[in-house]
Amino acid sequence: MKKTIIPLLFAGIVCTCTNRQTPSQSNSTEQQEQQQENAVVPSATFDSLINIFPKWTADTITNEVLSCRLEQFPYSRTIPKGMAEVYFLDNDEERHMASHYDFYGGFRIDTAACHILFVRRDLDEHNINDDGGYPYCSYEVMTFSTKGEFIDKMEVAKYGDFWSSTLCGTRQPLRLQVEKASKTDFDGDISPFPIYVDEIEVRIAADGKILTDTLRSYISYARDEEDANGMFVLQWDRNSEEPVHE
């Protein structure tokens, strides 16, 4: 009887020692589980990204190509964080400006070789990394190959207390006429106030590269006025201008 009990006790001790975790092992396991929970798992394919952007079918292009609004909840075509981190990679300047951005889908134009996406990028005040930044929303045209490979991008509009833009164009041939305006006097309260304006023509090459030509740059005077969508934008006399002094 004693010979039977001793081996059983020894086996139980060995089993207990094998299954017991030291405090360091337990903490390591918990950390790994937490990291797995926090990890961004890109569950979306490029096709699911494209499907967020409705096709722009009109022959003429207006500012509405930038719109990401929905009539019902969630009220905007939001790009999921995991998807944005895969397809909308920040450059060095953007990473310096903010810890992260929020992205929304506008419309898209398809060609034989690429997809052209109009993307809204929001930078909130609490996301700014340095004291020199300021909240704004910008709109970018991004091009991807039909296989989902990133090709090129360009900011075509920017809105905030100091910036305003307009956009129009045609789909065939694909041409965008862009006006980008910014205040030159950030501290003054005088109205109308001086602004700097760039008029730019944007073209998309057959391979998806974005080509630009600055048609003219000038100084004008503007007021903040509410547009039809309830957004305050800069309004100025395009026939009244001063040359830009280098």
Buried (B, 14 or more C-beta within 10 A) or exposed (E): EEEEEEEEEEEEEEEEEEEEEEEEEEEEEEEEEEEEEEEEEEEBEBEEBBEBBEEBEEEEBEBBBBBBEEEEEEEBBBBBEBBBBBBBEBEEEBEEBBEBBBBBBBBBBEBEBBBBBBBBBBBEEEBBEEEEBEBBBBBBBBBBBBEBEBBBBBEBBBBBEBBBBBBBBEBEEBBBBBBBBBBEEEEEEEEBBBBBBBBBBBBBBEEBEBEBEEEEBBBBBBEBEEEEEEEBBBBBEEEEBEEEEE
